[in-house]
Amino acid sequence: MAEKKVLITGDRPTGKLHIGHYVGSLKTRVEMQNSGKYDPYIMIADKQAFTDNARDPQKIQNSLLEVALDYLAVGLDPKKSTIFVQTAVPELSELTEYFMNLVSVARLQRNPTVKAEIQQKGFGESIPAGFFNYPVSQAADIAMFKGQVVPVGDDQEPMLEQTREIVRSFNNAYGADILVEPEGVFPPKGQGRLPGLDGNAKMSKSLDNCIYLSDDEETLWNRVRSMYTDPEHIQVADPGHVEGNMVFTYLDVFDPDKAQVETLKDQYRAGGLGDMKIKKYLFEVLNAELAPIRDRREMFAQDRPAVLQMLAEGSEQARVKADQTMHEVRDAMGINYWG
């Protein structure tokens, strides 16, 4: 039997997870976990969340359990995956510090993902040093577990490339081929980034243009009803545009009946199909997908101490692996002074 590949990925606990996370990465993680071909490590990246939420620790603390519930709800299984908390593995901070000596400030400044996020968050010249350096921390997260595959959204490829560079630099600097260069696993074409309900290029918690995995039916319908469609499609009889129309964008992603979607697009373009009718159809499609997730989440939420215990046990398992890797790292660097 072929050896399982190590899979590593995670999310920042800055709020509940939404359907953009689901199609962008969560769904892929569950499929890979259940394939039996991978040894998955799923991290709740609370240390990284502090890089731009350092003065709001309560937000991170409150979100930790919510993210864990979302993980369990979509089908991540602690019997098949090591689900752990980043700050519960202090070895990650040590490896990050060593990695920081192997990458230049200029290289971090060129990272397009970091540049885009700095602009989005409006830091200006007041960029927290931790946020600026988070690609190095991310590289340590992946390298610590010798991650071979990383399920991520399309926008994370520059981060993976930076990780590969740092891993190569470490292996070359210390003459030891102990860390692994990871490869990304990306969502199907066109599903890497789900736009927001308002038509914004990215679904974002901060913009409140999301559908959350935990939304009940009434909330889901209200969110679908608010979606951006075609502002020129005023009367039902008016011909409408499907390009840039969020209802059809979401149907392309979520409706398994692709022929039906194309039929609806033709009707909408020709005129005679109202926005409310097509929104009701989308609601039914989304609710069919999300109802089982919502039900599982409610079940797990009945015993929150058990979820916290699951995280504690997963973090202990992660520390065992991290301790092994750090012993090799210190050996390679010549700093295991006492064996």
N, C-alpha and C positions, 0 to 999 in steps of 0.2 A: 504494500500500500504506500502511495506517495506521501511524503511528509507534508503536514499541513503548513500553509504559509501564514505568517503572522500578520494580522490585520490590526491597524491602530487608527482610531479616529475619535472625535468627541465634539462637545458643544460647550459654549460659555453659559453659565447659569445667570442670565440677566432677565429672565422672564420665562413664561411657558413657551413651548415650541409650537410652531405653526405649520401649515401645510406646505409652505415653501421649504422648510427643513425636511418635511416628509418626502416630497418628490425629489429634492436635491440630494439627499443622502440617506435618510433613515430607512426608506424602503429597500434601498440597495444593501444596506448593512444587514437587515433581517434576512434577505435572500441569501447573502453570502454566509451568514451565520448558519443558516439551516441547510446549506449545501454540504456541510461536513468537510469542506476542503480547507477551512481556515481556522486559525486560533485567534479569536477576536479579543482585543482590548478596547473597551469603550470608556472614554474619560470624560468626566464632568470637570471642565477646565475653569475652576474657580479662581486659581491664581492668575490666569489670564484675564478673567473678568475684572480683577482689581486694577488692571492697567488703565482703565478709564472710568472705574467706579470706586476708587479708593476711599472716597468720603461718604460712600453709601453702602457700608457692609451689610446692612439689614436687607437690602435688595438682593444681594448675592445669597445670603443665608436663607431667605424666603424662597428663592428660586431653585435652590439645590434639590429639594425634595420634589418640586414640580417637574423639573427635567427628568429626574429618576422615574417619576410616575409616567411621564410621556414615553420614556424608553420601554418600560414594561408594557405599556398599553399598545405600542405598535408591534410588539413581539420579540424584543430583545430579551434573552433568557439567561439569567445568571448561572444556569447549569451549563450553558454552552459558551457564554461570553464572560470575560472578567470585566465587570462594571465597577469603576473606581473613581475616587475623588483626587484631583491633582495635588492639593495641598497636603493630602495624607501620605504622599510619597515624596519626602523632603530631598531624596537623592536627585530628583529632577532639577532642583535649584542648583545643586552642586555641578551637575553636568552643564547646565546653562551657563554658569560662570566660566567654566573651561572653554566652552564654545565661543564665548564673547571675545576671546583672544584670537580667534581664528577668522574673524570677519571684520571688514572695515566699516566705518561710519558711512563712507561714500557708497558702499555696496548696499547697505540698508536703505539709504536714501533713494536708491534707484529701484527698489522693489515696487512695482506698479500697484500691487494690492495694498501695501502700506500707504502709498501716496494717496490712493483713492479714499481710503478710510480716514486718513488725517483730514482730507478736504471735507468729507462727509460729516465728520464730527466737529468741524470748525475750530480745531485747536489753534490755528494760526502759528505764532511763534512759541506758544506755551504747550508744546508737546511733552507729555510725561515721558521720562526716560524709559520707564517700564514698557509703555506702549510702543515707543520707537524700537525697542529691542525684542518685542514679542515674537518676531520670526525666529530669533535665536532660541527662545524658550520653546517654541513649537518644534524646532529641529531636535531639541533635547528630548521632548516628549516622544517623538517618533523613534529616534535612535536608541533611547533607553530600552525599548522593548524589541529592538531590532526589527522594526516594522518593515514589511516588504510591500504591502499594499495599503493604500490610504483612500477610502471612499470619501470624496469631497465634491463640492460644486466646481463648475468650470473656472470660477474666479480665483481658485486656490492654487492653480498650476504654478504661478510665480513663487508661492511659498514652498511648494515641493521642490522646485528647482534650487531654491536657496538651501533647503535641507540637504539635498544631494551634494551641493558644493561644500557645505560645512563638514559633512561626513567624509568626503574625499580629502579635505584638508586635514582632518584629524588623522585618518588612516595614513596619509603621506607623512605628516609631521612626526608621528610616533612609530612609524614603520610597523604598524600592526593592522591587519585586515580584520578588525573585530566588529566594526559597525557597518550597517547595511544601508545601501542607497535605495530609497523607496520609490515605488511607482504609484501614480494616481489611478483610481477607478472612478470614472465620471458617469453621470447620469446619461440616459439616452439623449441623442441630439435634440435640441429644442426644449429640454426639460431641466436644464442646468440651473436656471434662475427663473422662478415664477414671479411675474410682475405683481405689484400691489393691486388691491381692489380699485384704487383710484387711477390706475394706469401708470403710476410711477414705476420706473424700471426695476425696482427691487421691493419685494415684500419686506417690511421692516417693522419691528416692535415699536421703535421710536416714532414712526410715522402713523402708527395705529391704522395701517391699511392691510391687516392680516385676517386670516381665518385660523383660529387656534385649534389644535387637536382636541382640546378640552371643551370647546364651545358646545352648548346644548342646542337642540333643534331650533328653538325660537331665535337664539342668537345667530345661528348659522343662517337662517332665513333672512334676518335683518341685515346681515352683512352682504349676502348675495343680492338682496333687493337694492342695496346702495351702490352696486358695482357700476363702474364707468362703461358705457356702451358706445353709441354713436350719437353725438349731440344734434346731428341733423336729422335723425330718425324720430320725427316728432309725432306724426300720425302713423297708425298701424299700416296704412296703405303705402307709406313712403318707402322707396328703395333704401336699403341700409348698407353700411360698410361693416364687413367682418374684420378687416385688418385694423388692429389697435383696439378692437372691441373686446373688453376683458372677459365677457361671458363666453365668447367663442375661443378665446385663448385658453381658458380653463377647461372647456369641453374637449379641446384638442389633447389636453394632458390627461384628463380624468375619465372621459367616456370611452369605455372599451368598444362601443359600437361606432366605429369610424365611418361606416357608410351612412348611418343616421345623422352624424354630425355634418357630413357633406351635403346631405339632403336639406338639413335645416339652414345651412349657409346659403344654399341656392334660393330657398324660400325667402330668407331675410334680404338677400340682395335684390330679389325681384319685387319685394314689397308684399305686405299681407301677413307678416309675422311680427307680432308685437313684442316689445322688450319684456313686459311682465311675463308673457307666456314662456319665452325662452329662459328667463331667469328661474321660473318655477321648474322647468326641465333640468336646469343645471343644479338647482337645489336638490332634486331627487337623486341625481347622479352622485353629488358630493355626500349626501346623507347616507346613501348605500355604502360608500367607502368608509365614512367616518363613524357610523353608528357602532360597529363592533369595537373600534378603538376606544370610543367614548365609554362603552359598557365595561371594557376591561379596566380602563383607568379608574372608574368609579369603584370597581371591585377591589383593586389594589389600594385605593385611597382609604378604605375602611380600616386598614391596619398599617398606619404610617410608621410605627416603631419597627415593624418587620422590614419595611423598605429601607429605613436607616441602617438596620442590622445587615441587610444585603450589601449596602454600600461599604460598611465597615469590613465585612468579610472579603469583598472584592478588592478593597484597598490593601488589605493584608497580603492577599495573593500577588497583587501588583508589586508590593514592596519586596517580596521574595525574588521576583524576576529582576527588579531594579538593583537589588543588592548584588546579584550575580554579575550584572553588566558593569556596575561601578567597580567591582573588584578587578575585572579585566581592564577597565579604563585606567584605574590607578596603577596597575601593573605596567601598562603600556607607557604611561607618563613617568614612571619611575618614582611614584610617591607612595607606594605601599611600603613605607620605611620599616615597619615591624611585621611584615609578612601578611 
